[in-house]
Amino acid sequence: MTGVPVISTEEFALLFGVSPADVRSELERQDSKGAFKIPADWVRTGRLRTKEYQAATGRTDMRGAIAYYRGRGSR
């Protein structure tokens, strides 16, 4: 084990507020171009979602954020 968290495409999509289809498309687009680079607009949305999750729960953990957004049924 490396200690590196592994999350599904769906969980990644929840954290960044995009659709799983968008994540899959971006993964395919970047497939042979080296390390995956998160698009800048996803980074901005992800930061906003992090702040929203923190404000609502007082927590900062990734698994909690995934559960929070899954429970809201929101992208």
Sequence and secondary structure as in RCSB ss.txt:
>XXXX:A:sequence
MTGVPVISTEEFALLFGVSPADVRSELERQDSKGAFKIPADWVRTGRLRTKEYQAATGRTDMRGAIAYYRGRGSR
>XXXX:A:secstr
        HHHHHHHHT  HHHHHHHHHHHTTSSS    HHHHHHHHHHHHHHHHHHS   HHHHHHHHHHHT  
